[in-house]
Amino acid sequence: MKRPSEISLRARLVLVSVLGLTAGLALGGVLLVGVLNFALLRAVNTEALETARGVAKLVDQKSLSERIEANPAMQVQVIDAQGRVLALSPGADRLTPMLYADELRDLGDGQVRDIPGSRIGLVGGGARVVMVTAGPPTDPVRVLVARSTNDLSQGVHILRLALLVTFPLLITLLAVVLWRVLGAVLHPVDALRAGAEEITGGTREGRLPVPESRDEIHRLAVTLNGMLHRLESARVRQRAFVADAAHELRSPLTNMRTELEVAQRLPDNDWQALSNDLLTDVDRLSRLVDDLLLLARADDGGGRAISAPFRSVDLGTLVGDVADRYPTVTYVRPSAPMEVTGEPDALGRVVANLLDNAVRHAKSQVQVAVTANGTHRLITVTDDGPGIPAADRERVFDRFTRLDDARARDAGGSGLGLAIVRELVRRHGGTVGLGDAGPGLRVDVRLPALR
């Protein structure tokens, strides 16, 4: 026997629906039989009581004959205080009252009592007897009207049998219909599952089938396709990142290995010059590893690219401290404080990366300025180098992007500087853009001012 976890969703839904329908139909059938039986018995009581009152009226009017004309389905007796039958309908017993003396004594006017059908000559079944008092108070008589309940019992029994036969057929039909309907409803879900399995197995591209119906399953498929697209894009970026990182790490390691092999074969080598060359490669390797670590933390989300808490920072002082490390950079400190909210080391890294790029490509001069621009503070770095074509100004912010790979790698660039600048500026709620300096390149960094 299958465990519940092994039963398909379709089967579970049909099972739950059938159980609910069975319980509902069973309860409805019980209520139907009960209500019908109550209504029929009430109709019998009403009919017998009306007949008894009609006979009592004839007694009161002293117009009652010994033979009482009544409905063939009923028997009528009029008895005196001694239990003698004074009048009766056709078919009624002339000698014996329908009710015994103790039954008459306990029965009130207009009340009903059930008796066996054999007492009034019926074969099996039962009957209901209504008693009404008539005549003068000094000489009262009792009017007894009996009505057989066999036909009522048979009608209720037939209804019960009909329900017992039709309910299983109806439930089976509903189960088949539910199975077909749920199969049609869940078919798109099964198509999504099959598509996901094919994607996992690598037999199809990373896109799930989207049903034509504009319902919840359609929206689920669109959402899952969007997720798969983002995962595929992340996977492609990760593979490119790893490949580029391996390529960049291999260059300084190859240089170091070559220098060491040459020094090993030349016993009179200048070890001081070799150590300086190795330190240069080690510094480049260290900067590259730091850049990779920062970008990896940025990709991890949650602002981990910046570990220290934000605080008030004077951009004028911070940019000036960084610019002092570059002899060819021209910087005039602003007369007023230019405060923003940020992390000093991260903002210093932004300025340093921009100045590194500018100094690397400038012909003769590099200028940096800090100005106020409404609710923002603007850091502008300009150089008189070859600049960047407008078509490439967005691409240069991608990781490991160089417009001149050989020249940039020889100069020590890794292609990560501007990517780090954009990420850190974004973490500070700012933007970075490139423009023409006529000639050269202008870089504008906009950061929200301290409020």
N, C-alpha and C positions, 0 to 999 in steps of 0.2 A: 504493500500500500504506500502510495506517495505521501511524503510529509507535506504539511501546508506550504512550506517554503519552496517545494518543487512544483506546485500547481501554478499554472500560468495565470497571469492577471485576468485574461479573458474568462477562464474557467471560474476564478474566484468571484468575479463580478456577476457571472450568471448564477453561481451557487447562492450568493448573498441575495440576489434579486428574487430567485425562485423561493428561497426560504421566506423572504418577506412577503411575497405574494401568497404562498401557502398559508402562512399565519393569518394574513389579512382575509383571505377567502374563507378559511375555517371559522374565524371569528364572525365574519359576515354571515356565513351559513347558519351558525348557531343562533345568532340574533334573528335571522330571517325566520327560522323554524319557531323560535320562541314567540316572536311577535305575531306570526300567523296563528299559532295555536291559541294565544291569548285573545286575539281578535275574533276567532271563530267561536270560542267558548263564550265570549261576551255577547256575540250575536245570538247564540243559543239561549243564553240566560234572558236576553231582552225579549226574544220571541216567545219563550215560555211564560215570562212574566206578563206580557201584554195579553196573551191568551187567558191566563189565570184572572187577570183584572177584568177582562171582558165577561167571563163566566160569573165572576163575583157581582158584576153590575146586573146581570140577569137575575141572580139570586136576590139582590136588593130590590129589584123591580118585581119580584115574585112572578117572573115570566119564564122560569127555567123549566124545561121538560126533562123527563127521565133520560132521553137520548140527546146527547150534546154533539152538535156538529163541529168538528175541529179538523185541523191539518192532519192528514194521514200519518205524518211523521211523529205525531204527538199523541199521548194518551191522557185523558182528563177523568178525574174522579171528584165527586162532591160527597164528603162524609160528614156525619154529625158528630156530636161529642162522644157518643158511645162507639164510634168507629164503624158505623154502618154506612154502606155505600148508598147514597140517595139518588145520584145521577152519574152517568158515565158516557164516555165517547165510544164509538165502535172500536173493538179490539181490546178494551180495558177489562180488567177482572171485576166481575160483579160482586164477588163475595169478600175478597181480601184487599184491604187498602195497600197502596204502594209503599207507604212508610209504616213502620211499626210504632207502637204506642210511645216507647221511650224516644224514638226519633222525632215524633210529632211534638213531644213535650219540650224537647231541647231546641226546636226550630222556630225562629221568630217569623213574624209576618213579612212576606216578600223575600225571605232568605232561600238559599239553594242548598241542596244536599245531593251528593253523588251516591248512586246505588248500583249494584250489579245488574246487568241487562237481563239476567235470567229471572229476576223478580217481576218483570213486566212482560215476560214471554219472549225475550230476545235470546238468540243463540250467541253467547259470547259478548264481549264488549261491555260497555257501561251505559248509564243514563244519568241525566240530571233532573231533579224534581224541584219544582218551585211551589211554595205553599202561600196562599193568600186567604185571609179570614174574611167571611162575608156574613150577611144576615143580621138580625137584630141582636143587641147585646144579651138579651135574655135567652136566646136560642141560636147561638152562632154555629156556623158550619165552616168547614175548611175545603178550599178548592185546591186540589193537587194536579199539577200538570207535569208530565214526564216527557222528556225529549231524549231520544237516543243520540249518543255521541260516536257511534260506530263510523258513520260517514266522515265525521271530522277527523277521527283518528286515522282512518284510511287515507284521507287527503294529506295529512301531515306526514304519514309514513311514505306515501308516494313522493312527496317533495323531498324528504330526506334521502330516499334512494336516488332520485334524480340528481341531487347535489353530489352524492357520493360518486356517481358515475361521471358527471360532467366536470367536476372540479379537477380530477387528475388529468382528463383530456385537455382542459383549458390550461392547466399549469404546464403540461408537456408542450402544447402549442406555443405558449408564451416563452418557454425556455428555448425552443428552436428559433423563434423570432429574435429573442435577445442574443442568442449565439451568433446569428447572422448579422444583426445590427452592430453588435460590439466588434465583430470581426472586421466589418467595414470601417468602423470608427478607429480601431486600433491598427489598421493596416499602415497608415502613415508612420505610426510609432515604430512598427516593425521594420518599415523601410529605413527609418532613421537608424535603428539598431544595426541593420545589415550594412548600411553605408558606413557607420562608425567602425564596424568590424573590418570592412574592406580597407578603410583608411589606415586602421591599425596594422593590417597585414601588408600594406604598401601596394595593393592592387589597384588603387584609384587615387585621384588627386584629393587634396584636403577640402572637400566640399560635400555636404550632406544634401540629399534630395529634398526640395522644398515643395510641399503639397500646394495645389492650386487654391484650396479653400482658405479664406481669410479668417481663420479661427486661431485658437490657442496653440494648436500643433504647428500651424504655419509660423506663428510668432516664435515658438520654441525653436523651429528649424533655422529661422533667420538669426536668432540669437546665438545658437550653437555654431552656425557658419561664421558669424562674426568672431566668436571666441576662437574657432579654429584658425581663422585668418590671422588674428593677433598672435596666436601661439606659433603659427608658421613664420610670421614676420620676426617674432622674437628668436625663433630657432635659427633663421637665416642670419639675423644680426649677430647672434652668439657665435655661429660658425665663422662668420666673417671676422668677428672680433678676435676669436681665438687664432684664426689663420694669420691675421695682420699682427697680432701680438707676438706670435711665434716668429714671424718674419723679422719684426723689429728687434726682438731679443737676440735673434741669431746674428745680426750684423755686428753689434759690439762684441759679442762672444767670439765671433770669427776673427775680428781684429785682434782681440787679446790673445787668442790662440796662435795667430800668425806671428805676432810680435814675440811671444815666448818661444816659439819654435826657432825663429831667426836668432834670437839671443842665445839659445841653447847651442846652436851650431857655430856661432861666432864668439870665441872665448874672450876677445878684446872688445866686447860690446860696451857701449856707454850705458851703465846700469841706471845712472841718474836720469838720462833722457828716456830710457825705457820705462822707469817708474812713473815719470810724468805722463807719458803716453797711456800707460795702464790706468793711472788715476783719472785721466780724461775719459777713457772708456767706462770706467767704473762709475764716474759721476753721471755720465749719460745713461748708463744702465739703471742707476738708482733713480734718476728722474723719471725714466720710462716706467719703472715698476710703481713709483708713487702715483704717476698719472693713471696707470691701469687700475690700481687699487681704488683711487678716487672715483673713477667711472664705474667700477664694479659696485661700489657702495651706492652710487647714484642710481644704478639700474635696480638695486635691491629695494628701492622705494623708501618712503617714510622720512626723507630728508637726511639720510645717513651720510650723504656727501659732506655735510657740515655737522661736526660732532659737538662743537662748543656752542653755548647759548648765545643768542643775539643780544646786543647792547648798543648803546649810542656810539657812533663812530664819526669822527670829523674827516671827511674825504680829503679836504685840503691838506691836512697833516699827513694822512696815510699815503696819498699819492706822492707827496713830496719826499717822504722817507724812501719809497720805492725808487723814485726817479733819481735820487742821489747816487744810486748804485750804477747809473749809466752815464758816463761822462759826455756822451754825444746827445743826450736828451735835454731839451730846453723846457723849463717849467717855471711858471710864475705863480706863486702862491696867491690864492684869493684873499681879499681884504677881510671878508666876513667868514665866520664858520659855515661849513657846508656839511651839516650833520644828517646822517641816515641811521637806520636801524639795521644792524648786520653783525657778522662775525669778522673781526679784523683780519685774521689770517686768510680767510677765504677771499675777502675783497682785495687783500694784498696780492693773492695769487692771480686774481683777474687782471690787475694792473701789470704785474710782472709778465704774464703771458703776452699781453698786448704789446708791451714794450719790447719783449724778446723778438716778436714777429716784426715789429716796426724797425728795430735796429738791424735785424738780419737782412731786410730787403731795402732799406733806405740807401740812397746815394750819398747824401751828405748830412741831412738833418732830420731830427725827430722832435716833434712838439707834443706836449700833453697839457691839458687844461681842465679845470673843474669849474663849472658854472651852475647857476640856478636857472631852472626852466619851469616856472609855475610851481606845481606841487612835487616836482621831481628835481633830482640833482644829476647833472650831466657830466660824464667823464669823456673827453674827446682826445683821441690819439691820432696824430697825422704824421705821415712820412712822405718823402719825395721819391719813393721807389716806383717800380713799374705799375703798381696798383693791381686790381683784380677786375676782370671783365664782369659786366653786370650779370651775364648768364651764369657765372660761377660763384656769385656772392652768397648763395644759399648752400651750395654744395660744399664750400670750404668749412662749414660747421660740422660736417660729417666726420666721423672718426677715421684717422689714418688717411686723410685726404691731403694730397699735395698737388698743386698745379704744375710743379716741376719736381718730380720725385727725386731725380739724381742730385739736383742742386740742393734741395731741402735736406736730404739725408746727409750729404757731405757737410752741410752747415750745422748739423746736430739736431735738426727738427725731426719730430716723430709724427707729426700730423694730428696731434691730440690737443694742441694748445687752444685753438678756438672752440673745439668741442667742450673742453673744460670750462672755458669762459662762459659759453652759453648756459651750461648746466648750473654753474654757481650763480650767475646773474638771475636765472629763472628761480632758483631757490630763495633769492632775496626779493622776489616779486617784481623784477625789472626786465628790461629787454636790451638786446644788443643788435646793432645794425651797421652795415657797411655802406660807404659812399665815396664819391670822387673828391680828392683834395686838390686837383688841378695844378701840377701833376701829383700822382701818388694816391694813397689810400687814406680814407678817414674812417675811424671806428668810433661810434657813439654808443655809450653805455648809459642807459636811463635807469635810475634807482629812485624809489619813493623817498621823499624827504621825511625827516623825523617830525612827528606831529606832537 
